[in-house]
Amino acid sequence: MSKKIAKTEAEWQTCLTPEQFRIMRQQDTERAFTGKYYDCKTAGTYVCAACGEPLFDSESKFDSGTGWPSYTQPINEEAVATHVDTRHGMHRIEVHCSNCGSHLGHVFPDGPQPTGLRYCVNSASLDLNERQAEEETGQEN
């Protein structure tokens, strides 16, 4: 993991888009089926849009039918952190980037095996570092 990032909200506001700031720093959410990655099938590593920290691998992505990118697990145990979110009269587990604290989404216990978890993440919180075909097959040119 990279060195933890600490910025003021004013600093975050200058380096994130208005939508990213609203979602990642103010714990909002994008509308279902509108994010750029909800239906993405491209192989690669999803990283935090705020700090570039690797968060999820495309191998753990699945179609949850919810309209948000969903993953069975983070790329490693240290990538994301969680805390109880009781806003909006609900009891949910919020997921945020361990490196910069940015809000990613929520994790629910209704995902497929092997974990039984569904990390439901806002596309605006992510960037995709695509894997090249030769990396997937282990072949070199």
N, C-alpha and C positions, 0 to 999 in steps of 0.2 A: 504494500500500500504506500501511496505517496505521502509526503508530509501533510498533515492535516491543514486544511485551508480555513482561515478565519478572515472574513471580510465584513464590513458594515453593510447594512441593508442598502445604503446609498451606493456603495461600491458594487453590490450585486446588481442594482438597478441599471448601472451603466454597462454591464457586460452581458446581461441577459435580454432577450426580447421581452416586450411587455407581457406576452402570454407565458413565457417561461418564468418570469418573475412572479406573476400571479399564481402559477401552479407550484413552482419550486420553493418560493420563499414565503408565500402566503397560504400554503396548503390548500389550494383550490384544485379543481379537476377539469379536464377537458370533456366536452360532450362525447358520449359514446359514438363509435364508428366514424370519428372525424380525424383522429390522429394518424400521422404518416406511417406508423409501424403496426397498427392493429391487425392488418392483414398481410404484413410483409413476410415473405418466405426466404429472403436472402440470408445466406450463411454468413456469420460473423460474430463479432463481440459488441454487445450494447454497452456503451459507456455513459457516464453521467454527463449531461449536456452542460453542466456548470463547471466541472473540474476535470473531466476526461478520465475519471477512475473507472476501470472495468467493473461492470455490475452483473451482467447476464450473458450467457452464451446462447446463440440461436438454437443449439441442440436441446436446450431446456424449454424452448418456446412451444406453446401449443394453442390451438384455437379453442378458447373457452366459450365463444359465442356471446361474450359480454360487450364487445366493441372496444376493448382496450388490449394492448399487448399483455399476454399472460405467460408466466414462466413457472416451472415446478421448483426451481431453486436458483439462488444467486450463483455467480461464478465461483465464489468461495465464501466461507463463513464470515470473513471479516469485511466483505464488500458492502453489506447493508446492515443497518441497525433498525430496531423497531421500538415502538412505545405505544401504549394504549391511547387511543383517540376516542373521546366521548363527545366530540362536537356533533351537532345535528341530531342529538338525541339517540345516537347509536353507540354501540360498543364495538370498536374495530381496532385492528392493529395496524398502525401506520408504519410504512417502510420509508427510510430515508438513507441517503448516501452516507456511509460512515466517514468518508473523507471530508466532505464539506457541509454535511447536514441538510442538504437540499431534499425536499419532499419528493418522493417518487410515486407513491400510491399506497396500497394496502395489501396485506396478505390475509388470505382466507383458507380455512381448513376443508375446502371442497374441490381440491385439484386432483389430478390423476396420480397414479403411482409412478415413480417409486416413493415420492414424498407425501402425497396426499394434500399438497399445498398449492395454492394459486396466488402467485405474486402478480397482482393486477396493477399495472404501471401506466402512467401517462406518457404518451409518445413525446410530448414536449420536454420531458425530463431526460430524454435519451438521445444519443447519437449512435449511429451504427458504423462500426469499422468493418467493412466487408472483407470476407476471406476470399482469396483468389482460388480458382479451381485446383491449381497444383498444390496449394497448401492443404486442401481437403483430402486429396488422394495421396499426398506424400511424395508426389513426383516432382522432379525438377526439370527445367528445360535445358 
